[in-house]
């Protein structure tokens, strides 16, 4: 299934640089050169000390950065903590969130495991462990930790959303729907949750309902490009190709054409698929390897049909 989803474990949808977290200071010296006081006087180098920032202020600012998904900035703040502050459960939990956000779930898991004995932070530690295990593709173990998280704190919407995704993977649609409802109850009208509801509906081939979910998410946050991509795919599955390509920008048009062409190929609409793959190659400023590979696959499928004496038929209707 193509499409992207987000459980705040960095889908989909722009994957980034990975920075290891290490507990050391980031010391910065600001150098200034004094001007000459008169003829023959020497230029002097003056070191301006870095303004002192308390560990509490740094940790609070890092937590705000994590909430806003500014993981690299949060990493920089945490790296300025002294060793004693960095060893506290609160800082370890923040370190786990940063590592998870920077795509290092194995290291994040160790940080969350170190915090689970802290009663005040235990529920969020379980959540972090579950999300880390999901990023490591261990959905079975993740489910156990996520269940423990919501048992301890039913307001952990990220855990409910991840539980919904686990159920999606097993085609347990009613359980997934119930989990997403709990996520929305804890985080009303969250565009991330609504996007994942749309993904669940699309996995069930309920494309018109998925379209409505993606439109609802974009209304809440028009900047979510992953959701816009999902909307194009849901429209393409309904054969609404022209609508799927409305509003594509020049920089992303070749990718959009390739995605729509791929869905058309899956629907059996070979002529449309070939058209869009070709347009993707023509419009891309660089060689579009994926579109070229898809076009080759399509040609092989058509050749196989010709050899079997089967002409490409009309595209099938999407399931409701």
Number of C-alpha atoms within 10 A of each C-alpha: 7 14 20 17 23 21 21 16 21 19 14 18 16 8 10 9 7 12 14 11 19 11 16 13 14 11 9 9 9 10 11 11 10 11 11 11 9 7 6 7 9 11 11 11 11 11 11 11 10 10 6 6 10 12 18 12 12 18 21 17 16 25 24 14 18 20 12 10 17 16 23 20 15 25 24 16 21 30 20 20 23 14 12 9 17 21 14 12 21 16 23 22 26 23 28 28 32 29 25 25 22 24 21 22 25 16 16 27 23 15 24 27 17 17 24 20 12 12 9 12 15 22 25 24 30 26 28 32 30 29 30 29 22 23 20 14 11 13 21 12 13 26 24 14 23 29 19 20 25 21 12 14 15 17 17 20 25 27 32 29 28 29 29 28 29 20 20 21 14 10 14 13 18 12 17 24 19 16 23 26 20 21 26 22 15 16 16 13 14 17 24 25 27 27 29 25 28 29 30 24 21 24 18 15 17 19 24 17 16 27 23 15 24 28 21 19 26 21 12 15 14 13 11 18 15 20 31 22 23 27 28 26 29 31 21 24 25 22 21 14 21 11 12 24 19 11 8 16 10 11 11 12 18 25 21 22 26 26 28 30 30 27 24 25 23 15 19 18 19 21 15 19 25 22 15 24 29 19 17 26 21 13 17 17 11 9 12 17 10 15 25 16 12 20 23 14 13 21 14 12 15 16 14 12 13 12 10 9 9 11 11 14 9 11 16 12 11 14 10 10
